[in-house]
Amino acid sequence: MNKKFDEYKPMCRAIITGCGAYVPKGIITNDDLEKMVDTSDEWITTRTGIKIRHKAGEGESTAMLATEAAKEALEMAKIAPEDIEMIIVATITPEMVFPSTASFVQRDLGATKAWVFDMAAACSGFVYSLSVAQQFIESGHCKNALIIGAETLTKITNWEDRTSCILFGDGAGAVVLEAIKDIKKGILYSTMGSDGRYWEALNCQAYGSRYPSREKLEDPDKRFMQIKGREVYQQAVRRIVETVTDCLRHCNFTIDDIDVFVSHQMNSRIIDSAAKRLKLTDEQVFINIQDYGNTSAASVPLAFNDCYRQGKIKEGDLVVLVAFGAGLTWGANVIQF
Ligand code: UT7
């Protein structure tokens, strides 16, 4: 992590120069879910804020969504794919066990100079990835990076489990980071945390080395996401408040300095509750969970992109990105846009 904020003077900062998003055309409404499990539009809306989520079709994969989002971000940044130096794809629904999803994105974009890898930090994956790329750019190792969050969570959703199937959706969001000499701009600070003791709160256990695909699963539900919603809820509010408070204190900012607060979209009640504890106003907080559900690593860049395209993030704004998810993991980025 950075030294004390006032003492740390990097040669350059990493600034976002492009953003983009892509979601599959397929949609699942709350009404659709009412026909699948014992739930209701009313319950889902009041408990989560979700109205629809997108669902990848048979032939649609994580790398495909990621590549489409990346193209839009590159176009906005006016950078040719062959000039990109580093690609990170944050995902927990990768294209394959290996190679990385990022390898396919590199191939499909023609980003021939880039070195690439995936980041498996669940819902915090995009925030973690920005933080990693920030270090490479500030140290002068890279002059740019393409950071993508992409998920096809509906492929590991148990459509008979009403506690989880109402929550998740598919999509991808991307940003281009570039080095900028003006150190008052760009990603000013990032923080990350994790606590593996709570791994059971949110997981998908097969197929990895513990439950290899060649062995018959005693419990076939291990192929799907499993969540302990209440436990995650409480931890999420606590960690979001802590991590944002820590970031602001480190940068000598107050809550009032934040122009736009972009949280991982896991549940509008969790975001509202954390925002209330932080004393953020409704005007500062961006929410788009109604349109996508929880898209894990794609959620923060999807929200950032929507927020930007709706004209809610302007040059000079102080933007705070924050995420919390499986692992448990959490993190935040403070960005002078
Ligand atoms: O990004 C990180 C990943 N995100 C998460 O892990 C989600 C975090 N947690 C949450 O968003 C919330 O905890 C949920 C939306 C999952 C659940 O909301 P809740 O207010 O915590 O509800 P609950 O789990 O305490 O359940 C309340 C009731 C229960 O019934 P009883 O025991 O009171 O009779 C559940 O069985 O609601 C029932 N319930 C449902 N009812 C209708 C659970 N799921 C549903 C459903 N439809 N889909």
Boltz pocket constraint, residues with backbone or C-beta under 6 A from the ligand:
constraints:
  - pocket:
      binder: B
      contacts: [[A, 38], [A, 39], [A, 40], [A, 43], [A, 44], [A, 47], [A, 48], [A, 123], [A, 162], [A, 163], [A, 166], [A, 167], [A, 201], [A, 202], [A, 227], [A, 228], [A, 229], [A, 230], [A, 232], [A, 233], [A, 265], [A, 266], [A, 267], [A, 294], [A, 296], [A, 324], [A, 325], [A, 326]]
      max_distance: 6.0
